[in-house]
Amino acid sequence: MGISVTQLLILLVIIIIVFGTKRLRNVGTDLGDAIKNFRTAVKVGDEEKKPENNSGDQSGSGLAEKQTGKSDTQA
Protein backbone atom coordinates (compact mmCIF):
# COMPACT_ATOMS: atom_id res chain seq x y z
CA MET A 1 0.00 0.00 0.00
CA GLY A 2 2.01 2.92 -1.32
CA ILE A 3 1.10 6.53 -1.81
CA SER A 4 -1.04 7.13 -4.87
CA VAL A 5 -0.67 9.99 -7.35
CA THR A 6 -3.76 11.76 -6.05
CA GLN A 7 -2.41 11.67 -2.49
CA LEU A 8 0.87 13.17 -3.67
CA LEU A 9 -0.95 15.95 -5.53
CA ILE A 10 -3.06 16.79 -2.48
CA LEU A 11 0.09 16.87 -0.34
CA LEU A 12 1.82 19.13 -2.86
CA VAL A 13 -1.13 21.57 -2.89
CA ILE A 14 -1.13 21.72 0.92
CA ILE A 15 2.62 22.37 1.01
CA ILE A 16 2.26 25.15 -1.57
CA ILE A 17 -0.56 26.75 0.43
CA VAL A 18 1.40 26.58 3.70
CA PHE A 19 4.82 27.69 2.46
CA GLY A 20 4.09 29.53 -0.76
CA THR A 21 5.84 29.19 -4.08
CA LYS A 22 8.50 31.81 -3.38
CA ARG A 23 9.74 30.11 -0.23
CA LEU A 24 9.70 26.69 -1.92
CA ARG A 25 11.74 28.13 -4.81
CA ASN A 26 14.26 29.54 -2.32
CA VAL A 27 14.50 26.21 -0.52
CA GLY A 28 15.08 24.42 -3.82
CA THR A 29 17.77 26.90 -4.84
CA ASP A 30 19.51 26.66 -1.48
CA LEU A 31 19.39 22.87 -1.57
CA GLY A 32 20.83 22.81 -5.09
CA ASP A 33 23.65 25.17 -4.07
CA ALA A 34 24.43 23.03 -1.03
CA ILE A 35 24.68 19.88 -3.15
CA LYS A 36 26.88 21.68 -5.69
CA ASN A 37 29.22 22.96 -2.97
CA PHE A 38 29.39 19.50 -1.39
CA ARG A 39 30.37 17.88 -4.69
CA THR A 40 33.03 20.55 -5.25
CA ALA A 41 34.43 19.99 -1.76
CA VAL A 42 34.56 16.23 -2.31
CA LYS A 43 36.45 16.69 -5.61
CA VAL A 44 38.94 19.07 -3.97
CA GLY A 45 39.42 16.62 -1.11
CA ASP A 46 40.08 13.77 -3.54
CA GLU A 47 42.59 15.87 -5.49
CA GLU A 48 44.43 16.75 -2.29
CA LYS A 49 44.67 13.08 -1.27
CA LYS A 50 46.11 11.89 -4.60
CA PRO A 51 49.55 13.54 -4.16
CA GLU A 52 49.78 12.14 -0.62
CA ASN A 53 49.21 8.60 -1.86
CA ASN A 54 51.69 8.95 -4.73
CA SER A 55 54.47 10.58 -2.73
CA GLY A 56 57.67 8.66 -2.10
CA ASP A 57 59.95 6.79 -4.46
CA GLN A 58 58.80 6.89 -8.03
CA SER A 59 61.11 4.04 -9.10
CA GLY A 60 58.94 1.35 -7.53
CA SER A 61 61.95 -0.41 -5.99
CA GLY A 62 62.07 1.83 -2.94
CA LEU A 63 60.25 -0.68 -0.77
CA ALA A 64 62.69 -3.46 -1.68
CA GLU A 65 65.64 -1.17 -0.94
CA LYS A 66 64.25 -0.31 2.45
CA GLN A 67 63.62 -3.96 3.32
CA THR A 68 67.00 -5.32 2.22
CA GLY A 69 69.07 -2.22 2.91
CA LYS A 70 70.67 -2.46 -0.55
CA SER A 71 69.97 -0.61 -3.75
CA ASP A 72 70.29 -1.88 -7.30
CA THR A 73 73.63 -0.12 -7.73
CA GLN A 74 75.13 -1.77 -4.63
CA ALA A 75 74.21 -5.32 -5.63
NORFENHU-V378357 format. One record per helix or strand of 3 or more residues. SS is the DSSP state (H for helix, E for strand). FROM is the first residue (numbers start at 1). LEN is the number of residues. If there is no record, write none. Layout:
SS	FROM	LEN
SS	FROM	LEN
This chain:
H	5	15
H	21	34
H	62	7
